[in-house]
């Protein structure tokens, strides 16, 4: 694949950063993952808003350029002969001294990665997937709130634990916080429905406030659903009418089976996607479809 390094399209095998980049030395860097519809990144403004806020806290002098990034996305799609794709945009602190910095990071490194979208198993959006309770705990954020940072060991250790459960094939892993409250999935945010109301764990639990999480909460409120953020236990999930996960690539994924650490399973609802989950997914897909059509129309108009 061809990727983008500091605005230059380059073969991935030839793309390198300095061994003195503080993203490599100290994990000082942030990233966003998003996908395109009709060649246009969905919710890019929100992704860049979160990225810029994180860079300010890390004292990385990064200035978002939505139009410039849109153009870089289009160039990569064309260079890799893809209509739509999965993207990861990484901003590292850049090259600095061996040791802790004495000044702000003024020359960040920007890398835009691309890969094909994963195959879609359409049945998962109706039959759902399992959610496995983990021993691994969500660590506390390094700053005021969790950023999508290069410090990913907590998630990787959780993924390694998930692989040790033979019954958890195709499952997402669920992290609790240090107090035992529901936090988030390894690569997703968690929602549940009970009594017609939508619930999701609070940022107090150390979760990453996901962009799709934010969008789903907005859509849910617009459709008249009551949405609460709070401190919840595993028993709140097992007592829920519906459970679902969100992330930017997979969108909204129903959870129909809850697995504890001994492999004991609990079926959510009737074992299929519930009505609230299905309604939110339909709304999400309709918006994305419209978004893709508008993007394609805009591109055709620009070409004229």
C-alpha positions as CSV (number, residue, x, y, z in Angstrom):
1,X,0.0,0.0,0.0
2,X,1.0,3.6,-0.4
3,X,0.7,5.8,2.6
4,X,1.1,9.5,3.4
5,X,4.1,10.8,5.4
6,X,4.0,14.5,6.1
7,X,1.9,15.1,3.0
8,X,4.0,13.0,0.7
9,X,2.6,9.8,-0.8
10,X,5.1,7.0,-0.4
11,X,5.4,3.2,-0.5
12,X,4.8,1.9,3.0
13,X,8.0,0.0,3.0
14,X,10.0,3.2,2.4
15,X,8.2,5.3,5.1
16,X,10.4,5.9,8.1
17,X,10.5,8.2,11.2
18,X,13.5,9.1,13.3
19,X,14.5,6.9,16.2
20,X,14.6,10.2,18.2
21,X,10.9,10.8,17.4
22,X,9.3,11.2,20.8
23,X,6.3,9.2,19.6
24,X,8.8,6.2,19.4
25,X,10.8,7.1,22.4
26,X,8.1,8.1,24.9
27,X,4.7,7.3,23.2
28,X,4.0,11.0,22.8
29,X,1.5,11.0,20.0
30,X,-2.1,10.6,19.1
31,X,-4.2,9.1,16.4
32,X,-7.7,8.9,14.9
33,X,-9.2,6.1,13.0
34,X,-12.1,6.7,10.5
35,X,-13.6,5.4,7.4
36,X,-14.9,7.0,4.2
37,X,-18.3,6.8,2.5
38,X,-18.2,7.8,-1.1
39,X,-14.6,8.7,-0.7
40,X,-15.2,11.2,2.1
41,X,-14.2,10.8,5.8
42,X,-17.2,10.5,8.0
43,X,-17.3,12.9,11.0
44,X,-13.8,14.2,10.2
45,X,-14.4,17.5,11.9
46,X,-15.2,15.7,15.2
47,X,-12.1,13.5,14.8
48,X,-9.8,16.5,14.3
49,X,-11.5,18.4,17.1
50,X,-10.6,15.5,19.5
51,X,-7.1,15.2,18.0
52,X,-6.4,18.9,18.4
53,X,-7.6,19.0,22.0
54,X,-5.2,16.1,22.8
55,X,-2.3,17.8,21.1
56,X,-2.8,20.9,23.1
57,X,-2.7,18.9,26.3
58,X,0.5,17.2,25.1
59,X,2.0,20.5,24.0
60,X,2.3,19.3,20.4
61,X,1.9,22.3,18.0
62,X,-0.4,20.7,15.6
63,X,-3.0,22.8,13.7
64,X,-5.9,20.8,12.1
65,X,-6.4,21.3,8.3
66,X,-9.7,19.5,7.5
67,X,-9.6,20.5,3.8
68,X,-5.9,19.5,3.4
69,X,-6.6,16.2,5.1
70,X,-9.6,15.6,2.9
71,X,-7.3,16.1,-0.2
72,X,-4.7,13.7,1.3
73,X,-7.4,11.1,1.8
74,X,-8.5,11.4,-1.8
75,X,-5.0,11.1,-3.1
76,X,-4.4,7.9,-1.1
77,X,-7.7,6.4,-2.3
78,X,-6.6,7.1,-5.9
79,X,-3.0,5.9,-5.4
80,X,-4.3,2.6,-3.9
81,X,-7.2,2.2,-6.4
82,X,-9.8,2.1,-3.6
83,X,-13.2,3.6,-3.5
84,X,-13.5,3.6,0.3
85,X,-11.1,2.6,3.0
86,X,-10.1,2.4,6.6
87,X,-7.8,5.3,7.6
88,X,-5.5,6.0,10.6
89,X,-4.2,9.5,11.0
90,X,-1.3,9.7,13.5
91,X,0.4,12.8,14.8
92,X,3.6,12.2,16.8
93,X,5.6,14.7,18.8
94,X,8.4,14.6,16.2
95,X,12.2,14.5,16.7
96,X,13.6,15.8,19.9
97,X,16.4,15.2,22.4
98,X,17.1,11.9,24.1
99,X,15.5,12.9,27.4
100,X,12.4,14.7,28.5
101,X,11.5,17.8,26.4
102,X,12.3,21.3,27.6
103,X,10.1,23.1,25.1
104,X,6.8,22.5,23.2
105,X,6.9,20.0,20.3
106,X,7.0,22.4,17.4
107,X,7.6,20.0,14.5
108,X,5.2,17.0,14.7
109,X,5.3,14.1,12.3
110,X,2.0,13.3,10.5
111,X,1.3,9.8,9.0
112,X,-1.9,8.9,7.2
113,X,-2.2,5.1,6.9
114,X,-4.8,3.4,4.7
115,X,-6.0,-0.2,4.3
116,X,-9.0,-1.9,2.8
117,X,-12.1,-2.0,4.8
118,X,-12.5,-5.4,6.6
119,X,-15.0,-7.8,5.1
120,X,-18.5,-7.2,6.4
121,X,-20.4,-10.2,7.9
122,X,-23.9,-8.7,7.4
123,X,-25.4,-11.4,9.7
124,X,-23.6,-9.9,12.8
125,X,-25.8,-6.8,12.6
126,X,-28.9,-9.0,13.1
127,X,-27.6,-12.0,15.1
128,X,-25.1,-10.0,17.1
129,X,-21.7,-11.0,18.6
130,X,-20.5,-12.1,22.1
131,X,-19.0,-9.8,24.7
132,X,-16.4,-11.3,27.0
133,X,-15.8,-10.0,30.5
134,X,-12.1,-9.6,31.2
135,X,-9.8,-9.6,34.2
136,X,-7.7,-6.8,32.7
137,X,-8.8,-3.5,34.1
138,X,-9.0,-0.2,32.2
139,X,-6.1,1.9,33.4
140,X,-6.5,5.5,34.4
141,X,-5.8,8.2,31.8
142,X,-2.5,9.9,31.9
143,X,-4.1,13.3,31.5
144,X,-7.5,14.9,32.3
145,X,-9.3,12.6,30.0
146,X,-8.3,9.6,27.9
147,X,-6.9,10.5,24.6
148,X,-6.5,8.1,21.6
149,X,-2.8,8.0,22.3
150,X,0.2,5.8,21.3
151,X,0.1,4.3,24.8
152,X,-1.8,1.2,23.8
153,X,-0.3,-1.5,26.1
154,X,-3.4,-1.7,28.2
155,X,-5.5,-2.6,25.1
156,X,-3.0,-5.0,23.8
157,X,-2.7,-6.9,27.1
158,X,-6.5,-7.1,27.1
159,X,-6.5,-8.5,23.6
160,X,-4.0,-11.1,24.6
161,X,-6.2,-12.1,27.6
162,X,-9.2,-12.4,25.2
163,X,-7.3,-14.9,23.1
164,X,-6.8,-17.2,26.1
165,X,-10.6,-17.9,26.4
166,X,-11.4,-20.8,24.0
167,X,-15.1,-20.1,24.1
168,X,-14.7,-16.4,23.1
169,X,-14.1,-16.7,19.4
170,X,-15.4,-13.6,17.5
171,X,-16.1,-11.9,20.9
172,X,-15.2,-8.3,21.9
173,X,-13.5,-8.0,25.3
174,X,-15.0,-5.8,28.0
175,X,-12.8,-3.8,30.4
176,X,-14.0,-2.8,33.9
177,X,-12.3,0.1,35.7
178,X,-10.3,-0.3,39.0
179,X,-13.6,0.0,41.0
180,X,-15.3,-2.7,39.0
181,X,-17.5,-0.4,37.0
182,X,-18.2,-1.0,33.2
183,X,-15.7,1.0,31.1
184,X,-15.4,0.0,27.5
185,X,-14.5,-2.7,25.0
186,X,-11.0,-3.2,23.7
187,X,-11.8,-1.3,20.5
188,X,-15.3,-0.1,21.2
189,X,-17.7,1.8,23.5
190,X,-20.5,0.0,25.2
191,X,-24.2,0.9,25.4
192,X,-27.2,-0.9,26.9
193,X,-31.0,-0.4,26.8
194,X,-33.2,-1.0,29.8
195,X,-36.9,0.1,30.0
196,X,-36.7,2.0,26.8
197,X,-33.8,4.2,28.1
198,X,-30.2,4.2,26.7
199,X,-27.2,3.9,29.0
200,X,-23.5,4.1,28.5
201,X,-20.6,4.3,31.0
202,X,-19.3,7.6,32.1
203,X,-15.9,9.0,31.2
204,X,-15.1,8.8,34.9
205,X,-14.3,5.1,34.2
206,X,-11.3,6.0,32.1
207,X,-12.9,5.2,28.7
208,X,-12.1,6.8,25.5
209,X,-15.0,9.1,24.5
210,X,-15.4,7.7,21.1
211,X,-16.6,9.7,18.1
212,X,-19.2,7.1,17.1
213,X,-20.3,7.0,20.8
214,X,-20.8,10.8,20.7
215,X,-22.7,10.6,17.4
216,X,-25.0,7.7,18.6
217,X,-25.9,9.7,21.7
218,X,-26.7,12.7,19.6
219,X,-28.9,10.7,17.2
220,X,-30.6,8.8,20.1
221,X,-31.6,12.1,21.8
222,X,-32.9,13.5,18.4
223,X,-35.2,10.4,18.1
224,X,-36.6,11.0,21.6
225,X,-34.6,8.5,23.6
226,X,-33.4,9.3,27.1
227,X,-29.6,8.9,27.3
228,X,-27.7,8.5,30.6
229,X,-24.0,8.3,31.3
230,X,-23.2,6.6,34.6
231,X,-21.4,4.1,36.7
232,X,-22.7,0.6,36.0
233,X,-21.9,-3.0,36.9
234,X,-21.8,-6.3,35.0
235,X,-25.2,-7.1,36.4
236,X,-26.6,-4.0,34.6
237,X,-25.6,-5.6,31.3
238,X,-27.0,-9.0,32.2
239,X,-30.3,-7.3,33.2
240,X,-30.5,-5.2,30.0
241,X,-33.0,-5.6,27.2
242,X,-30.4,-4.8,24.6
243,X,-26.6,-4.3,24.4
244,X,-24.5,-2.9,21.6
245,X,-21.0,-1.6,20.8
246,X,-19.8,1.3,18.7
247,X,-16.7,2.2,16.8
248,X,-15.9,4.2,13.7
249,X,-15.2,1.2,11.4
250,X,-17.9,-1.3,12.5
251,X,-20.5,1.3,13.3
252,X,-23.1,-0.1,15.6
253,X,-22.8,-3.8,16.5
254,X,-25.5,-5.7,18.6
255,X,-24.3,-7.8,21.5
256,X,-26.5,-10.9,22.0
257,X,-24.3,-13.0,24.2
258,X,-22.5,-12.0,27.5
259,X,-19.7,-14.3,28.6
260,X,-18.2,-14.3,32.1
261,X,-14.6,-15.3,33.0
262,X,-15.6,-19.0,33.5
263,X,-17.3,-19.1,30.1
264,X,-20.8,-19.0,31.4
265,X,-23.1,-17.4,28.8
266,X,-26.1,-15.1,29.2
267,X,-28.4,-14.4,26.2
268,X,-29.4,-10.7,25.8
269,X,-33.1,-10.3,24.9
270,X,-34.2,-12.9,22.4
271,X,-30.7,-13.4,21.0
272,X,-31.1,-11.0,18.1
273,X,-30.6,-7.3,17.6
274,X,-33.2,-5.4,19.6
275,X,-35.5,-2.7,18.3
276,X,-33.6,0.2,19.7
277,X,-30.3,-1.1,18.3
278,X,-31.8,-1.8,14.9
279,X,-33.4,1.6,14.8
280,X,-30.2,3.4,15.6
281,X,-28.2,1.3,13.1
282,X,-30.8,2.1,10.4
283,X,-30.6,5.8,11.1
284,X,-26.8,5.7,11.2
285,X,-26.6,3.7,7.9
286,X,-29.1,6.1,6.2
287,X,-27.0,9.1,7.2
288,X,-23.8,7.4,5.9
289,X,-25.5,6.5,2.7
290,X,-26.7,10.0,2.2
291,X,-23.3,11.3,3.1
292,X,-21.6,9.1,0.5
293,X,-24.1,10.2,-2.2
294,X,-23.5,13.9,-1.4
295,X,-19.7,13.3,-1.4
296,X,-19.9,11.6,-4.9
297,X,-22.1,14.4,-6.2
298,X,-19.7,17.0,-4.9
299,X,-16.7,15.2,-6.5
300,X,-18.5,15.1,-9.9
301,X,-19.3,18.8,-9.6
302,X,-15.7,19.6,-8.7
303,X,-14.5,17.7,-11.8
304,X,-16.8,19.8,-14.0
